[in-house]
């Protein structure tokens, strides 16, 4: 059984490499109110770090304790390597119900690192298939606009999986925009991917309008009658003159 030690709050620091950065502040304040009433039921896990203690698990609880004004926080102190710390944080966060697929992908990527041989073990410990883990990792290879659409729930993950594999960004962006605006079935997304893969679509350069030059030679020019000599002139051989309304015109 883990021994619980009370540590002064100012001796504890936030995670150096947190798994999540989009913590719901409103829920943290709700948790702080609960801690004020009931106390901290589950201690946080920390490890010694440069003369202080770094939060390993229980970041939300730690933040709530500080808001609640808890001076001494119940902690379980563990001697952990960086790799062990990442693993504990990953598993703590992966079983949260409010994770979106992008957050799952980022956490799994930290677990896997550069060693893809870890995928079967990670899948087994999560009670997921290896394909599920690989699909999450694939998300991180998508362009930013597609990742954002997944995170915001604007596109189905199954649809994103097929559209993300289209390498021509013009077509990919066009189909993603269509899926976000009107919805798209997985079979439709796969159909578009297969069409692109088979080379049925035109080159994207052929469907884009040519870029308009900033200064066209055919741009109409301003023409006016010169107030002094009466001859026709055109820009840039013109100038504006400001005259007071009450002043009579020149002879």
C-alpha positions as CSV (number, residue, x, y, z in Angstrom):
1,X,0.0,0.0,0.0
2,X,1.3,3.4,-1.0
3,X,2.3,5.7,1.9
4,X,0.6,9.1,1.9
5,X,2.7,12.1,2.8
6,X,1.5,15.7,3.3
7,X,3.6,18.1,1.3
8,X,3.3,21.9,1.3
9,X,1.6,23.2,-1.9
10,X,4.5,25.6,-2.7
11,X,6.9,22.7,-2.8
12,X,4.9,21.0,-5.6
13,X,5.1,22.0,-9.3
14,X,2.9,21.4,-12.3
15,X,3.8,18.6,-14.7
16,X,6.8,19.5,-16.8
17,X,5.3,17.8,-19.9
18,X,1.5,17.6,-19.3
19,X,-0.7,15.3,-21.3
20,X,-3.5,17.8,-21.6
21,X,-3.4,21.6,-21.9
22,X,-7.1,22.3,-22.4
23,X,-8.3,21.8,-18.9
24,X,-11.9,23.0,-18.2
25,X,-11.4,25.8,-15.6
26,X,-15.1,25.7,-14.6
27,X,-14.8,22.1,-13.6
28,X,-11.6,22.8,-11.7
29,X,-13.5,25.4,-9.6
30,X,-16.3,22.9,-9.0
31,X,-13.7,20.4,-7.8
32,X,-12.2,23.0,-5.6
33,X,-15.5,23.6,-3.9
34,X,-15.9,19.8,-3.4
35,X,-12.4,19.6,-1.8
36,X,-13.3,22.5,0.5
37,X,-16.3,20.5,1.8
38,X,-15.0,17.0,1.7
39,X,-11.3,17.3,1.6
40,X,-9.0,15.6,-1.0
41,X,-10.3,11.9,-1.1
42,X,-7.6,10.6,-3.5
43,X,-4.0,11.8,-3.0
44,X,-2.0,13.1,-6.0
45,X,1.1,11.2,-7.2
46,X,4.4,13.2,-7.3
47,X,8.1,12.5,-7.9
48,X,11.1,14.3,-6.6
49,X,12.3,16.9,-9.1
50,X,15.1,19.4,-8.7
51,X,14.6,19.9,-5.0
52,X,10.8,20.0,-5.2
53,X,8.0,17.6,-6.2
54,X,6.6,17.3,-9.8
55,X,2.9,16.2,-10.2
56,X,2.8,12.9,-12.0
57,X,-0.9,12.0,-11.7
58,X,-3.7,14.2,-10.3
59,X,-2.9,17.5,-12.0
60,X,-6.6,18.6,-11.9
61,X,-6.8,17.8,-8.2
62,X,-3.6,19.7,-7.6
63,X,-4.9,22.8,-9.3
64,X,-8.2,22.5,-7.4
65,X,-6.3,22.2,-4.1
66,X,-4.4,25.4,-4.8
67,X,-7.7,27.2,-5.6
68,X,-9.3,25.8,-2.4
69,X,-6.4,27.2,-0.4
70,X,-5.1,23.8,0.8
71,X,-1.7,24.4,2.4
72,X,-0.6,20.8,2.8
73,X,-1.6,18.3,0.0
74,X,-1.8,14.5,0.6
75,X,0.7,12.9,-1.9
76,X,2.1,9.6,-2.8
77,X,5.8,10.1,-3.5
78,X,7.4,7.8,-6.1
79,X,10.9,7.6,-7.6
80,X,10.2,7.5,-11.3
81,X,12.2,7.9,-14.5
82,X,10.9,10.2,-17.3
83,X,9.7,7.2,-19.3
84,X,7.8,5.8,-16.2
85,X,6.3,9.3,-15.6
86,X,5.0,9.5,-19.2
87,X,3.5,6.0,-19.0
88,X,1.6,6.8,-15.7
89,X,0.3,10.1,-17.1
90,X,-0.8,8.5,-20.3
91,X,-2.7,5.7,-18.6
92,X,-4.3,8.1,-16.2
93,X,-5.6,10.3,-19.1
94,X,-6.4,7.6,-21.6
95,X,-9.3,6.2,-19.5
96,X,-11.0,9.6,-19.1
97,X,-14.4,9.7,-20.8
98,X,-14.1,13.3,-22.1
99,X,-11.1,12.7,-24.4
100,X,-11.5,13.4,-28.1
101,X,-9.6,11.3,-30.7
102,X,-6.9,14.0,-31.2
103,X,-6.1,14.0,-27.4
104,X,-6.0,10.2,-27.5
105,X,-3.6,10.3,-30.5
106,X,-1.3,12.7,-28.7
107,X,-1.2,10.6,-25.6
108,X,-0.6,7.4,-27.5
109,X,2.2,9.1,-29.5
110,X,4.0,9.9,-26.2
111,X,3.6,6.3,-25.1
112,X,4.9,4.9,-28.4
113,X,7.7,7.4,-28.9
114,X,9.9,6.2,-31.8
115,X,9.4,2.5,-30.9
116,X,6.4,1.2,-32.9
117,X,7.1,-2.3,-31.4
118,X,5.2,-1.0,-28.3
119,X,1.9,-0.8,-30.2
120,X,0.8,-4.4,-29.5
121,X,1.5,-4.0,-25.7
122,X,-0.2,-0.6,-25.5
123,X,-3.3,-2.0,-27.4
124,X,-3.4,-5.0,-25.0
125,X,-3.2,-2.8,-21.9
126,X,-5.9,-0.5,-23.2
127,X,-8.1,-3.4,-24.2
128,X,-8.1,-2.1,-27.8
129,X,-7.1,-3.5,-31.1
130,X,-3.8,-2.7,-32.6
131,X,-5.7,-1.2,-35.6
132,X,-7.4,1.2,-33.1
133,X,-4.0,2.4,-31.8
134,X,-2.6,2.8,-35.3
135,X,-5.7,4.7,-36.4
136,X,-5.2,7.2,-33.6
137,X,-1.5,7.6,-34.5
138,X,-2.4,8.2,-38.1
139,X,-4.5,11.3,-37.1
140,X,-1.3,13.1,-36.3
141,X,-0.2,12.8,-39.9
142,X,-3.2,14.8,-41.2
143,X,-3.1,18.5,-42.1
144,X,-4.0,21.0,-39.4
145,X,-7.4,21.8,-40.8
146,X,-8.5,18.2,-40.7
147,X,-7.1,17.6,-37.2
148,X,-9.1,20.7,-36.0
149,X,-12.3,19.4,-37.6
150,X,-11.8,16.0,-35.8
151,X,-11.1,17.7,-32.5
152,X,-14.2,20.0,-32.8
153,X,-16.4,17.0,-33.7
154,X,-17.2,18.5,-37.2
155,X,-16.2,15.4,-39.1
156,X,-16.5,11.6,-38.3
157,X,-13.3,9.9,-37.6
158,X,-14.1,7.2,-40.2
159,X,-14.6,9.9,-42.8
160,X,-11.4,11.7,-41.8
161,X,-9.5,8.4,-42.1
162,X,-10.2,8.1,-45.8
163,X,-10.0,11.8,-46.7
164,X,-6.7,12.2,-44.8
165,X,-5.1,9.7,-47.1
166,X,-5.6,11.8,-50.2
167,X,-2.3,13.4,-50.8
168,X,-3.4,16.2,-53.2
169,X,-4.2,18.9,-50.7
170,X,-6.6,20.8,-53.1
171,X,-8.9,17.8,-53.4
172,X,-8.4,16.8,-49.7
173,X,-9.4,20.3,-48.5
174,X,-12.3,20.4,-50.9
175,X,-13.8,17.1,-49.6
176,X,-13.1,18.0,-46.0
177,X,-14.9,21.3,-46.4
178,X,-17.8,19.4,-48.0
179,X,-17.9,16.9,-45.1
180,X,-17.9,19.6,-42.5
181,X,-20.6,21.7,-44.3
182,X,-23.0,18.9,-45.4
183,X,-21.9,15.7,-43.6
184,X,-20.5,12.7,-45.4
185,X,-20.9,8.9,-45.0
186,X,-17.8,6.8,-44.6
187,X,-18.5,5.0,-47.9
188,X,-18.5,8.3,-49.7
189,X,-15.2,9.3,-48.2
190,X,-13.7,5.9,-49.2
191,X,-15.1,6.4,-52.8
192,X,-13.4,9.8,-53.1
193,X,-10.1,8.3,-51.9
194,X,-10.4,5.3,-54.3
195,X,-11.1,7.7,-57.2
196,X,-8.1,9.9,-56.3
197,X,-5.9,6.8,-55.8
198,X,-6.9,5.5,-59.3
199,X,-5.9,8.8,-60.9
200,X,-9.5,9.5,-62.1
201,X,-9.5,13.1,-61.0
202,X,-7.8,15.8,-63.1
203,X,-4.7,17.4,-61.8
204,X,-5.7,19.9,-59.2
205,X,-3.8,22.6,-61.1
206,X,-6.3,22.2,-64.0
207,X,-9.3,22.9,-61.8
208,X,-7.9,26.0,-60.1
209,X,-8.5,29.4,-61.7
210,X,-5.3,31.2,-62.8
211,X,-4.0,33.7,-60.3
212,X,-4.8,37.3,-61.2
213,X,-1.8,39.6,-61.4
214,X,-1.7,42.3,-58.9
215,X,-1.4,45.0,-61.5
216,X,-3.1,44.1,-64.8
217,X,-2.0,45.9,-68.0
218,X,-5.7,46.1,-69.0
219,X,-6.8,47.9,-65.9
220,X,-8.9,50.9,-67.0
221,X,-7.2,54.2,-66.4
222,X,-8.8,57.4,-65.1
223,X,-9.2,60.1,-67.8
224,X,-10.3,63.7,-67.3
225,X,-10.2,67.1,-69.0
226,X,-7.4,69.3,-67.7
227,X,-8.9,72.4,-66.0
228,X,-6.1,74.7,-67.3
229,X,-5.5,73.6,-70.9
230,X,-8.7,71.8,-71.7
231,X,-6.9,68.7,-73.1
232,X,-7.7,65.1,-72.2
233,X,-5.3,63.6,-69.7
234,X,-5.1,60.2,-68.0
235,X,-3.4,58.8,-64.9
236,X,-0.7,58.9,-63.8
237,X,-0.5,62.3,-65.6
238,X,-3.2,63.8,-63.3
239,X,-3.3,65.4,-59.9
240,X,-6.0,66.3,-57.5
241,X,-6.5,70.0,-56.4
242,X,-8.5,71.0,-53.4
243,X,-10.3,74.3,-53.7
244,X,-12.4,76.1,-51.0
245,X,-16.1,76.0,-52.0
246,X,-16.5,79.8,-51.6
247,X,-13.6,80.6,-53.8
248,X,-14.4,81.7,-57.4
249,X,-12.9,79.6,-60.2
250,X,-9.7,80.9,-61.9
251,X,-10.2,83.1,-65.0
